[in-house]
Amino acid sequence: MQATDPIYVFLHVPKTGGSTINRHLKMNLEYDETFVHLGGGGARYREEMDRPDWEDRSPEERNRARVLTGHRARYGIHQLVPDRTPRYVTVQREPAARIMSTYNFRMQRFDVDEDFDEWYAQYPRNNAFKWMRNALNLPGSQSFAEVADRVRELWFVGVTEHLDDDLPDLFRHFGAPSDAWINQRTSTPDETQVEESLQLPKADRWTKGNPTLQRETLTPELRERLNGDNKRDVKLYELALKRRERTLGNLHSE
């Protein structure tokens, strides 16, 4: 890695397609060297391998990284590699679809069968805005304008609905193969398909996709209700749609 090469920081909002991105990078870059996961998975790996946190490494060791991701990869972390040009990336998703994906995932992950309305009554409103606020290093800010201004500084802003279009170029910039990536955690109403996947060894699940059982259908009425309850998330998503159009030139550049 050249000291002048850009460093990419992926600000990962849950349930937006980040598992697909992170898994492809883990399979194709040097884990914890050129691809560093600053989240739970990476922390467990470093503990098992007795490796220091990325932030605690020497400048020369930190400069080996090409892509940082995980929930500790926040805006400003590029200051630990001051000679590198930072390129921040994020992906947003329509709030209603993201909430439904979160519900389906948690029901399967924790093996519970809770009614959607009961679960949603406890779900924090505008969760994506709050998550993004922290990722942008603006903890506690209630100003949408402040968050929006920082989003406009990001090198590329994608949306889940266009990931199939954008991932080849994004992976090319990351230094990973632009094809053969596997869509992780798709949803399906087919219980047999999900059960068959869960019977596979964990490594095989990742290489074959990792479907989640679709327990609830996102009807037009439910979509309207969820989006209406999460107006800041909607504004963030609408901003992301505009920023995608503005930042596609960065993505398509050599």
N, C-alpha and C positions, 0 to 999 in steps of 0.2 A: 504494500500500500504506500503510495507516494504521499508525502506530507501535504501536497497541494490538492489531492483528490477530495471531492466533496464527501461529507459524511451525512448519511440519510437517517433521519429520526422519524419513526413511525409512531404517531400519537393514536393509540389503539382504543377506540370506543367499543365496548363489548357489543357483540351481536351485529356487527357491520360487515363481516367478512374477514376479520383479522386472523382467524384460525387458519384459513386457506393461505393467506400471505405468510404467516409465521412458519407454518409447517413446510411450505415449499422452500423457504430460506434455510430452515434447519436441515433439510435433506440435501441442499445443494451448496451451501457455504460452510466455512469452517466454524463450527458451533463454539461460541464463547470466545472467538478470536475475531473473525471478520463479521460474523453475525452474533450479536450479544443481546440476550433476552434479559431485560432488567425487571423481571416479574417473578412470580412464585416458581415457575418451572426452572428458570435460570438460576434462581437462588438455591433451589434444591440441588441442582447439578453442581454448582460451585461448592456447596457444603459436602456433597458426596466425594468430589474430586479434590477437596482441600485446596480450592483455588480462591484467590482474593476477589472481592467485588471489583467490578470494572472501574468504579470511581476511585478505588484505592490503589490502582496499578500505576506504574511509572508512566510518564508521558509517552515514551517509546512504545510501551505495551498498549496504551489506550489508542494510539495512532494506527494500530493494526485493524481497528474496527472500520467496517464500511456501513453497516446498518445497525442501529439501536432500536429496540422495541421493548414492549412490556410496560407495565403501569407505573414504573419509576422513570421511564423515558419521557421527560417533560421539557417543555420549551425552556431554553437556556442551557441545557446540558451540553451543548456544543462548546461552551466556554472551557470545558475540560480538554478540548483539542483545538486550541486557539488558532492554529495555522490552517485549519480545514474550513472549507466553505460549507455552512450548514444548509441542508435541504430538508425542511420539515414536510411531512406527508400525513394526511388523515383521510378517513373515509366516514361519511355520514349515511344515515338511512332514514327513510320515512318513519316518523315516530310510531304510528300504529303498527306497522310491520315489525319494527324493532321490539316493541313491547310484547307482541304476540310470540315472536321468536324467543324472547327471554322467558316467557311463561312456559312454553313447550320444553325448552331446554332444562329449566329448573325442575319441572315435574319429572323428567326422565333422569336427570343427574342425581336427584335426591330420592328417587323412587317413591314419590308421593302422588296422590290423585286428588288435588284440591280444585274445587270449582273455580273457574276463571274469575268471576266477580268477587269471590271471597279473597282470592290472591291479589287481585288488582286493587282492592280497597286498601291494602297495606303497601302497595307499590308507590315509591316516591314519584311525585309529579316532576316533569321537566328533568328527568334523570340524565339525559344526554347532555343537556346544557350544563348541569352541575359537573358531570364527568369531564366535559371539554374544558370547562373553566379551570379545573385543577390541572389538566394536562397542559394547558396554556400558561400555567404558573400564575394564575389569578385567583388563588383560593379566597373564598368568601365574597368575591365581587358579585354584586347584584345588577351590574350595568351590562345590558346586552350590547350596547355600543362598544364598550371596552373589549368584550370578548370578540365581537365582530371585527374590530380593528386588527386584532391579533390574528384572527383567521385569515384576513386579507394579506398577511405577511407570509403565509405558508407557501412553500414551493409548489405543492400540488394538493388539491382538495378533490377527492372522488366521492362518488355515491355508490351504494351497494348495487343498485339496479344496473349500473354500467361497468361493473367490475370485469365482466367477461371481455369487454372492449378494451379496458385500460390495463389489465394485468400484464399482458405481454410486454408493453413498453415500460411499465413500472419495474418488472423483474429485470429487464435489460439494464436499466439504470442501476438497480441493486447489484448487478453482477451475477445474477442467477439465470438459468435457462428460461427462455420466453415461452416454452411450451411444456406440455406434460405435467402441468400442475393439476392438483386434484381438489375439487370443490369439497370442503369439509362441512359436516353438520348440515346437510340439506334436510328439509322436513318432508315427511311422507305420511299419508293416512294408513299405509300398509303396515300393520303390526308385525306380520311375518317377516318382512324385510328388516325391520328394526331389530327383532329378536335374533335373526340370523347374524346381523352385524355384531350384536352384543356378545354372541357366543365366540366370536373370533378373538385371538390374542390381541392385545391393545395395539401392537405395532401393525398388525394386519388391518385393523379397523382404520388406522390413519391412511394406509396406502390404498384402501378401497373406498374411502369416504366414510363418513360417520353420521348416518341419518338419525334425525330426531323425530319421534312420533308426533304427528300433528293432531293434537287433542281438541283444539278449538279452531273453528273457521272464522277468518276475518271477513265478515260480511260488510257491505257498504255502510250499514247503520252503525256497526261496531267501529269501523274505521273512522267515521265522522265523530263518534263519541270520544274515542281515544285521542285523536288529533285535537279535538276541541278542549280536552282536559290538559293538554301539554303544548300550549301556544308558544312557549319559548323554544321548545324542541322543534316545532314546526318552522319557526323563523330561522333557526339554525340550519335546518335541512334546506329551506329555500335559499339561504345564503350559499350553502354548499353547491347547490345546482348551478348557481351563477358563477361561483368561483371555479367549478370544474370547467366551464366553458372558457373562462379567462386563463386557466393554468394548463390547458391541454397543450399549448405551444411548448411549455417547459417539458412536458411528458414526451412529446414527439421529437424533441431536439436530440441531436447526436451526443 
